[in-house]
């Protein structure tokens, strides 16, 4: 996101501006020099908030506080808009017990972060003849994970040489 720049004090070139004081009250349309004089009397800055309006809108504020509050607003907006990412964890049909447990820990951390997880069992070579081993690995992983952590979004399905399913967090584990 691009950083927003504001015109301050003597850098405001418009002959007239609409002025809003520090309490949020609309003073009205006055000459820029008069608005700048009022701001300096109060020991504050004249900040051009909306350049495209006719006349431009300016606020009489302490610029440091104004910039701090704007930054907080954008950060709050970014926190609300966290999207759910889709993370993928791959297994083989003949995975060892400790490797499976490590992958389940990783899945649990993804779910706790609020992300969806795609579990994928990849069959290599002639392993595809033993599809039941893929189902067993998938069920074992879900069993180790514990039902309180996930909801199944899509059931296991075989696409080519990949058996995959998607799970999402329940929301209780945060």
N, C-alpha and C positions, 0 to 999 in steps of 0.2 A: 504494500500500500504506500502510495506517495505521501511524503510529508507535506502538510499544508502550511503555506506561508501567508502571513498577514502583513498588511501595510500598517505602519505605526506613525503616529504623530505627524511630523512634517513631511513624511513620504506620501501622505494621502493627497492626490492631485486634484480631486473633484472640487469645484467651486462651492457646492452646497452638499450637505450630508444630512441624513435622518439620524438623530442622536438618541441613544438609549442610555440612561445613566446607570450607576452602579447598583441601584435597587431594582432595576428592570423597568423603570418608568419611561415612557416615550416622551421625550422633550419636544420633538418635532423637527421640522426641516430648518436648519440654520446654516450660516456660512461656516466653512471649514475653519477659518481663523478664529471665529468666536467659539466654536466647539473645542478647539485646541486650547484656547485660553481657559475655558471652564474646566477642562481636564487637568491642566497644569495648576489651577487654583486649588484643586482637591488633592494634588500630589499623585495623580493617576495618569494613565496613558489613554490616548484615543486610538482605538483599534478598529480597522475596517473589517467588518464581519462578512458582509455581502457586497461584493464589488459589482455584480451584474444588475442589481436593482437600480431604479432611477428615482430619486437620487440614491447613492450608495448608503448602506446602513452601517453606522459606526457605534461602538460601545465605549463608554468611559469606564475603564476597569484597570486593575493592576495586571499588567500583561503576564507576569510570571504566574500569578494565580490562575488567570484565564487559560494559559497554555497547559498548566497542570491539570485543570478540570477537563479540558478537551481531551487530553491524553487518557485520563481515567475513563471517560465516556467510550473512547474507541476500544480500550482494553476490556471494558465490561461487555461491549458488543461482541468482541472476539470470543470471549468465554462462553457466551450464550450460544454462539453458532458453531460449536464443536461438532463436526460431522463424525458419523460412524465409519471407520475404515474397515475394509475387509482384509484380514490377515490370513495367510495360508500356512498351514503346518503339514508337512509331508511325512508319510510313513512308507515302509516297505511291508509286504505281507509277512515277512519272517523277521521282524524287528525284535531286538533283545529287550528284556524286561526293564533294565535300567534306562535304556534309550527311550523307551515308551514313557517311563515315569518323568524323565526330563522334559519331554515334549508336552506332557500333560501339565507340568508346572508352567511352561511357556504359554499354553492355551489359557490357563487360569489367569495369568497376569494380563493377557490380552482382554479377556472378558471383564476383569476388574477395571480396566481402563475404559470400558464401554464399547469395545470394538467387536464386530462380528468376526467369526473365525471359520475358515473353510478347512475341513479336515480332508486330506487327500491321500489315498493309498495308491502308489504307483507300481504297476506290475511291469517287470522287465523280462524280456525273452519268453520262456515257456511258463513263467509264473502265472500267466493269465488263465491257465487251465485249472488253477486252484483258487477260484474266486471266493470260496468259503473262508479262506485264510484272511482275505481282505476284510470280510464282514466281521470276523472274529477280532481282528485288530481294532477296527472301528468301535465295536461294542465294548471291548476292554478299555479303550481310551475313555469312552464316555462313562463307564463304570468307575474308573479311577478319578475322573473329574468330579463326580457327584452331581446329582440332579438339581441341587439348589443353585448351581451356577449358570445353567443354560436352558434355553428353549430351542427345540429343533425348528429351524426355518425351512430347510429343504431336506427331505429324506435322502439316504444314500442312493446314488445312481451311478451306473457304469457308463463312462463316455470314452470310447477307445480303450486305452490301457490304463485309465485312471478312474478309480472309484472315489467319489467325492460327496460330501454333504456340508451344509452350512448351519452353524449354530449361532445364536445371539445371546447376549447377557439377559438375565431375568430382571436386573435392576435392584434386587434385594442385597446384592453382595458389595455395594459401594460403600 
